[in-house]
């Protein structure tokens, strides 16, 4: 459980042929979208998104730890999906995560990779 009380608002845009008939799922840490169930076809798509979370109470930063969670957190992400054929696809993305607690030195950038080779 990432937070006890929070509200998240965001948007994602997918541009390209790959993934148009996929069932998308979201990575809970980065917010990146990836295909949980892939459709047919080949091609490439670019994914862009961002969301903002307002946090009232955090399970990761309880007051007993001596830390205070930031009131809001921003995630900005981008990536590329490529489908080479049936059962062969890849994704690479990067996400900027803003500070999560008061006093954190700065945000961080994390990468995401998903390779799919069915045989």
Secondary structure, 3 states (H helix, E strand, C coil): CCCCEEEEEEEEEEEECCCCCCEEEECCCCCCEEEEECCCCCEEEEEEEEEEEEEEECCCCCHHHCCCECCEEEEEEEEEEEEEECCEEEEEEEEEECCCECCCCCCEEEEEEEEEECC
